[in-house]
């Protein structure tokens, strides 16, 4: 966040248990990004507080520290919720806002790369494919 703040940009930050910021230029939204309502709240709060969304940095990601073959259905839901659903929902809402504004951009982190699978290259390639399939914020 500091590079944005040093350049005078306002920042909205999200995590499950993020506290309020003492910096007036940083607004925080607590909530699980796997919940589409949190994604909506993040974008709506940014627009309400700042009037627009200029950049989305997608860097939420979770990792389950056990062999892939030991993942449970709950582990899978947790991983997909944060690493995919959160990414897609937040990005979709942010891009829609940027299109309404006529400008903006996204920067997507490597949440998909954090998965512990038998062949990590498969997940990296899949993550790149998902990322490249998303529409650009600029025509």
C-alpha positions in Angstrom: 0.0 0.0 0.0 2.8 2.4 0.8 4.0 2.9 -2.9 0.4 4.0 -3.7 0.2 6.3 -0.7 3.6 7.8 -1.4 2.2 8.8 -4.8 -0.9 10.4 -3.2 -3.3 7.6 -4.1 -6.1 6.6 -1.8 -6.2 2.8 -1.0 -8.9 0.4 0.0 -7.6 -2.8 1.7 -9.4 -6.0 2.5 -8.8 -9.0 4.6 -10.9 -11.2 7.0 -9.9 -9.3 10.1 -8.2 -6.0 8.9 -8.4 -3.2 11.5 -9.2 0.4 10.6 -6.3 2.4 9.4 -4.9 5.5 11.1 -4.1 6.8 7.6 -7.1 8.8 6.3 -6.1 7.8 2.8 -6.5 4.1 3.6 -10.0 2.6 3.9 -10.3 -0.9 5.2 -13.1 -3.5 4.6 -13.1 -6.6 6.7 -14.5 -9.7 5.2 -13.9 -13.0 3.5 -13.2 -12.3 -0.2 -14.5 -15.7 -1.0 -17.9 -14.3 -0.2 -19.3 -12.5 -3.3 -21.0 -10.0 -0.9 -17.5 -9.0 0.4 -16.3 -8.4 -3.2 -19.3 -6.2 -3.8 -18.7 -4.4 -0.6 -15.1 -3.7 -1.5 -15.9 -2.2 -4.9 -19.0 -0.3 -3.6 -16.9 1.1 -0.7 -14.2 2.3 -3.0 -16.6 4.1 -5.2 -18.5 5.6 -2.2 -15.3 6.7 -0.5 -13.1 7.7 -3.5 -15.6 8.2 -6.4 -13.9 5.6 -8.6 -11.7 2.5 -8.9 -8.4 3.0 -10.8 -6.5 -0.1 -10.0 -7.2 -3.5 -8.6 -4.4 -5.5 -7.1 -5.5 -9.1 -6.7 -3.2 -10.7 -4.2 -5.4 -12.7 -1.9 -4.5 -16.4 -1.8 -4.6 -19.3 0.5 -2.5 -22.5 0.8 -3.4 -25.7 2.6 -0.3 -27.2 4.0 -0.8 -30.9 3.2 -0.4 -33.1 0.2 -2.9 -32.5 -2.5 -4.1 -36.1 -2.3 -5.2 -35.4 1.4 -7.3 -32.4 0.6 -10.9 -32.6 1.9 -14.0 -31.2 0.3 -13.7 -28.3 2.8 -10.1 -27.7 1.8 -11.1 -27.6 -1.8 -14.0 -25.2 -1.1 -11.7 -22.9 0.9 -9.0 -22.9 -1.9 -11.5 -22.3 -4.7 -13.4 -19.7 -2.7 -10.5 -17.4 -2.1 -8.1 -18.3 -5.0 -10.7 -18.4 -7.7 -14.2 -17.1 -6.7 -12.8 -14.1 -4.8 -10.5 -13.3 -7.7 -13.2 -13.6 -10.4 -15.9 -11.8 -8.5 -13.7 -8.9 -7.4 -12.1 -8.5 -10.8 -15.4 -8.7 -12.6 -16.9 -5.9 -10.4 -13.8 -3.8 -10.6 -13.6 -4.0 -14.4 -17.3 -3.2 -14.7 -16.7 -0.1 -12.6 -13.6 0.9 -14.7 -15.6 0.5 -17.9 -18.3 2.8 -16.5 -15.5 5.3 -15.7 -13.8 4.8 -19.1 -10.5 4.0 -17.6 -8.6 1.8 -15.0 -6.5 -1.3 -14.9 -5.8 -4.5 -13.0 -2.8 -6.2 -11.5 -3.4 -9.9 -10.6 -1.2 -11.7 -8.1 -0.3 -15.3 -8.1 -2.9 -16.9 -5.8 -3.3 -19.8 -8.1 0.5 -20.5 -8.0 0.3 -21.1 -4.3 -1.6 -24.4 -4.7 0.3 -27.5 -3.6 -0.4 -30.0 -6.4 1.4 -33.0 -7.9 2.4 -30.9 -10.9 2.5 -27.2 -10.0 3.2 -26.3 -13.7 -0.3 -27.4 -14.5 -1.8 -25.0 -12.0 0.4 -22.1 -13.2 -0.6 -22.7 -16.8 -4.3 -22.9 -15.7 -3.9 -19.7 -13.7 -2.4 -18.0 -16.7 -5.2 -19.2 -18.9 -7.9 -17.9 -16.5 -6.1 -14.6 -16.2 -5.8 -14.2 -20.0 -9.5 -15.0 -20.5 -10.5 -12.0 -18.4 -11.5 -8.9 -20.4 -9.3 -5.9 -20.4 -10.5 -2.8 -18.7 -9.5 -0.7 -21.7 -11.1 -1.2 -25.2 
